[in-house]
Amino acid sequence: MTKKVSWSIAMSLLAMSLLFAQTTSNPDRYTAHNKGKFFFSWGGNHESFTNSDIRFRGENYDFVVHNAEALDKPKGWHIDYINPSRITIPQTNFKMGYFFSDRYSISIGLDHMKYVMNQNQTAMVSGDINLSAGDQGAIFNGNYFNTPIDFSDGRFLQFEHTDGLNYIHAEIARTADFSGWFGNLNTDKIQFNFTEGIGGGIVYPKTNTTLLGKARHDDFHVSGYGVSAKAGLNITFLKYFFIQGELKCGYMNLNDIRTTQNPADRASQEFAFFERILVLGGIFKL
């Protein structure tokens, strides 16, 4: 599926969910009202990223990799999603929140994505590299102006947020029950809901970078911020449990990425992302 088609689907779902008001249900049922309920969810994701210009700067170098391609790093169906000792390895999503009205909720969440610059690409590079003669990266010294660089051998640059691209955010969301579309369902047994929301927060990646032969930083660092919008389908069953699929699109501005052990070495980039999310969760009153 192309990025253009994926974004169109996300916007279509969002528009559909905004069109439909909440279906009237039996007021005596547990699922008739959400106000005062807490919820949590856990699951996984796949994501896509737009190409981006990545600027690298430090002592005696300042250059930009233009229009860099990046991929995610999916784990697929795997026990690691529920293995406490390996739970950060796959791409995961955690959320907990509270309904302050029947339709509206607030939540905090962690989208643990993974961003890997495609190593099998040739990208244009512009800028200057003037490292000292004894520096391992001095072989790349020169002035670059839209100069094509083949990254496949990994010597010039390897760049990824794989531990990961952590989007820690707050979100406000709306839920609309459309179970009435399927007749007089007992929503305490099964209930169908549209959901949509907007959010924003910080991006806290552990960036793994091999840059001009320098030792990588390899630690967590608040590198910027993100904003997002989502639309999805929620199926609640047996009153307290749900499965939810979401399409989420957003923007990240990473203006302070640590790259090496030298604090002067930094990178910056901005890009859009598109997530496909599937989670399991619970909803309950204390």
C-alpha positions as CSV (number, residue, x, y, z in Angstrom):
1,M,0.0,0.0,0.0
2,T,1.4,3.4,-1.0
3,K,1.8,6.2,1.6
4,K,-0.7,8.3,-0.4
5,V,-3.4,5.6,-0.1
6,S,-2.6,4.9,3.6
7,W,-3.0,8.6,4.4
8,S,-6.3,8.7,2.5
9,I,-7.6,5.8,4.5
10,A,-6.7,7.5,7.7
11,M,-8.5,10.7,6.8
12,S,-11.5,8.8,5.5
13,L,-11.9,6.9,8.8
14,L,-11.5,10.2,10.8
15,A,-14.2,11.8,8.6
16,M,-16.6,8.8,9.0
17,S,-16.3,8.7,12.8
18,L,-17.0,12.4,13.1
19,L,-20.3,12.0,11.1
20,F,-22.0,9.6,13.4
21,A,-23.3,10.5,16.8
22,Q,-23.4,7.9,19.7
23,T,-26.2,5.4,19.4
24,T,-28.7,5.4,22.2
25,S,-28.4,2.2,24.2
26,N,-30.2,0.6,27.2
27,P,-29.3,3.0,30.2
28,D,-29.2,0.0,32.6
29,R,-26.3,-1.7,30.8
30,Y,-22.7,-1.3,32.0
31,T,-21.6,-0.2,28.5
32,A,-24.3,2.5,28.2
33,H,-22.1,5.1,30.0
34,N,-18.3,5.6,30.0
35,K,-18.0,8.5,32.4
36,G,-15.8,7.6,35.3
37,K,-14.2,4.5,33.7
38,F,-10.5,3.9,33.4
39,F,-8.9,2.0,30.6
40,F,-5.5,0.6,29.5
41,S,-4.2,-1.1,26.4
42,W,-1.2,-2.9,25.0
43,G,-0.3,-4.0,21.5
44,G,1.9,-3.5,18.5
45,N,2.4,-1.4,15.4
46,H,3.8,-1.0,11.9
47,E,4.8,2.4,10.6
48,S,5.9,4.3,7.6
49,F,8.0,7.5,7.4
50,T,8.3,10.3,4.9
51,N,11.8,11.0,3.5
52,S,13.7,13.7,5.4
53,D,16.7,15.9,5.3
54,I,19.1,14.9,8.2
55,R,21.6,17.5,9.3
56,F,24.8,16.4,11.1
57,R,27.0,19.0,12.8
58,G,29.9,18.9,15.2
59,E,33.6,19.9,15.5
60,N,35.0,20.4,11.9
61,Y,31.9,19.1,10.0
62,D,28.5,20.2,9.1
63,F,26.5,18.4,6.3
64,V,23.1,17.4,5.3
65,V,21.9,14.1,3.9
66,H,19.1,15.0,1.6
67,N,15.8,13.1,1.2
68,A,16.9,10.1,3.3
69,E,14.7,7.1,3.2
70,A,13.8,5.2,6.4
71,L,11.9,2.0,7.3
72,D,10.5,0.5,10.5
73,K,11.8,-2.8,12.0
74,P,8.7,-5.0,12.6
75,K,9.0,-8.1,14.8
76,G,5.8,-9.8,13.5
77,W,3.8,-12.2,15.7
78,H,6.2,-13.0,18.5
79,I,6.2,-14.0,22.2
80,D,8.4,-10.9,22.9
81,Y,5.3,-8.8,23.0
82,I,4.4,-10.4,26.3
83,N,7.9,-11.5,27.5
84,P,8.9,-9.0,30.3
85,S,12.6,-9.4,29.7
86,R,12.3,-8.6,26.0
87,I,9.3,-6.4,25.8
88,T,11.1,-3.4,24.4
89,I,12.4,-5.3,21.4
90,P,9.2,-5.3,19.2
91,Q,7.4,-2.1,18.1
92,T,4.8,-1.6,20.8
93,N,2.0,0.7,22.1
94,F,0.9,1.3,25.7
95,K,-1.9,3.6,26.8
96,M,-3.8,4.3,30.0
97,G,-6.6,6.8,30.4
98,Y,-9.9,8.0,31.9
99,F,-13.3,8.9,30.5
100,F,-14.3,12.3,31.9
101,S,-17.6,12.1,30.0
102,D,-19.5,9.3,28.2
103,R,-17.8,10.2,24.9
104,Y,-14.5,11.9,25.8
105,S,-11.4,10.6,27.4
106,I,-7.9,11.7,28.2
107,S,-4.9,9.4,28.2
108,I,-1.1,9.1,28.3
109,G,0.7,6.7,26.0
110,L,4.0,5.4,24.7
111,D,4.3,4.6,21.1
112,H,7.6,2.6,20.8
113,M,8.4,2.8,17.1
114,K,11.6,2.0,15.3
115,Y,13.2,4.2,12.6
116,V,16.0,2.8,10.5
117,M,17.7,4.8,7.7
118,N,17.7,2.6,4.6
119,Q,21.3,1.5,4.2
120,N,20.8,0.3,0.6
121,Q,20.4,3.8,-0.8
122,T,22.4,6.5,-2.5
123,A,21.5,9.9,-1.2
124,M,22.7,13.4,-2.0
125,V,25.0,15.1,0.6
126,S,25.8,18.8,0.9
127,G,28.2,20.5,3.4
128,D,31.7,20.3,4.6
129,I,33.9,17.7,6.4
130,N,37.3,18.9,7.6
131,L,38.4,16.4,10.3
132,S,42.0,16.2,11.5
133,A,44.4,13.9,9.6
134,G,44.5,11.4,12.5
135,D,40.7,11.0,12.6
136,Q,39.3,7.8,11.2
137,G,36.7,9.8,9.3
138,A,39.2,12.1,7.6
139,I,39.0,9.9,4.5
140,F,35.6,11.7,3.9
141,N,37.0,15.2,4.1
142,G,35.8,17.5,1.4
143,N,33.2,20.0,0.3
144,Y,30.0,18.4,-0.8
145,F,27.3,19.9,-3.0
146,N,24.5,17.5,-3.8
147,T,27.2,14.9,-4.0
148,P,25.8,11.3,-4.3
149,I,27.0,9.0,-1.5
150,D,26.4,5.2,-1.5
151,F,25.6,4.3,2.1
152,S,25.5,0.5,1.6
153,D,28.9,-0.2,3.2
154,G,28.0,1.7,6.4
155,R,31.3,3.5,6.7
156,F,30.1,7.0,6.1
157,L,26.9,6.8,8.1
158,Q,24.5,4.4,9.8
159,F,21.6,6.1,11.5
160,E,18.6,4.6,13.4
161,H,16.3,5.2,16.3
162,T,15.8,1.5,17.2
163,D,15.6,1.4,21.0
164,G,13.5,3.2,19.8
165,L,11.6,6.2,18.4
166,N,9.7,6.7,21.6
167,Y,6.7,9.0,21.3
168,I,5.5,9.8,24.9
169,H,2.3,11.8,24.5
170,A,-1.0,12.9,26.0
171,E,-4.2,12.5,24.0
172,I,-7.8,13.6,24.0
173,A,-10.2,11.2,22.2
174,R,-13.8,10.8,21.3
175,T,-15.7,7.5,21.3
176,A,-19.0,7.0,19.4
177,D,-21.1,3.8,19.8
178,F,-22.5,2.6,16.5
179,S,-23.8,-0.8,17.7
180,G,-27.3,0.2,16.6
181,W,-26.2,-0.3,13.0
182,F,-26.4,-4.1,13.7
183,G,-29.9,-4.2,15.3
184,N,-30.8,-4.3,19.0
185,L,-27.5,-5.8,20.3
186,N,-26.8,-6.4,23.9
187,T,-23.8,-4.1,24.2
188,D,-22.7,-5.7,27.5
189,K,-21.8,-8.7,25.3
190,I,-20.4,-6.9,22.3
191,Q,-20.3,-3.2,21.4
192,F,-18.9,-1.4,18.4
193,N,-17.3,2.1,18.6
194,F,-15.6,4.6,16.4
195,T,-12.8,6.5,18.1
196,E,-10.7,9.5,17.0
197,G,-8.3,11.8,18.8
198,I,-5.5,14.2,18.8
199,G,-2.3,14.2,20.8
200,G,1.2,15.6,21.4
201,G,4.3,15.1,23.4
202,I,8.0,14.5,23.5
203,V,10.2,12.1,21.5
204,Y,12.7,10.2,23.7
205,P,14.8,8.0,21.4
206,K,17.9,5.9,21.9
207,T,19.6,6.8,18.7
208,N,22.2,4.3,17.4
209,T,24.5,6.2,15.0
210,T,27.8,5.3,13.4
211,L,29.0,8.6,12.0
212,L,32.4,9.0,10.2
213,G,33.9,6.2,12.4
214,K,33.1,8.0,15.7
215,A,32.0,6.1,18.8
216,R,28.2,6.3,19.2
217,H,26.3,8.0,22.0
218,D,23.9,5.1,22.5
219,D,21.8,6.5,25.3
220,F,18.2,7.9,25.7
221,H,17.8,11.6,25.1
222,V,14.9,14.0,24.7
223,S,15.4,14.9,21.0
224,G,12.3,16.8,20.1
225,Y,8.5,16.7,20.0
226,G,5.6,15.2,18.0
227,V,1.9,15.8,17.3
228,S,-0.6,13.2,16.0
229,A,-4.2,12.5,15.0
230,K,-5.8,9.1,15.0
231,A,-9.0,7.3,13.9
232,G,-10.0,3.7,14.8
233,L,-12.4,1.0,15.5
234,N,-13.0,-0.4,19.0
235,I,-14.8,-3.7,19.7
236,T,-15.7,-4.1,23.4
237,F,-16.8,-7.5,24.6
238,L,-18.1,-8.9,27.9
239,K,-18.2,-5.3,29.3
240,Y,-14.6,-5.1,30.4
241,F,-12.4,-6.1,27.5
242,F,-11.7,-4.6,24.1
243,I,-9.7,-5.0,20.9
244,Q,-8.9,-1.8,19.0
245,G,-7.4,-1.0,15.6
246,E,-6.1,2.5,14.8
247,L,-4.6,4.5,12.0
248,K,-2.5,7.3,13.3
249,C,-0.7,10.0,11.4
250,G,1.6,12.6,12.8
251,Y,4.7,14.9,12.6
252,M,8.0,14.8,14.5
253,N,10.5,17.5,14.8
254,L,13.8,16.1,16.2
255,N,16.0,19.2,16.6
256,D,18.5,17.8,19.2
257,I,19.6,14.3,18.4
258,R,22.7,13.0,20.2
259,T,24.9,11.1,17.8
260,T,28.4,10.4,19.3
261,Q,30.0,10.6,22.8
262,N,31.2,14.1,22.0
263,P,28.4,16.5,23.2
264,A,29.2,18.9,20.3
265,D,28.0,16.3,17.8
266,R,24.3,16.6,17.1
267,A,21.8,15.9,14.3
268,S,18.4,17.2,13.5
269,Q,15.5,16.1,11.2
270,E,11.7,16.4,10.8
271,F,9.3,14.0,9.1
272,A,5.8,12.7,9.0
273,F,4.8,9.2,10.2
274,F,1.9,6.8,9.7
275,E,1.2,4.1,12.2
276,R,-1.1,1.0,11.9
277,I,-1.9,-0.1,15.5
278,L,-3.6,-3.2,17.0
279,V,-4.1,-3.4,20.8
280,L,-5.9,-5.4,23.4
281,G,-7.2,-3.6,26.6
282,G,-9.5,-3.4,29.5
283,I,-12.0,-0.8,30.7
284,F,-13.4,-0.7,34.3
285,K,-14.6,1.5,37.2
286,L,-12.7,1.6,40.4
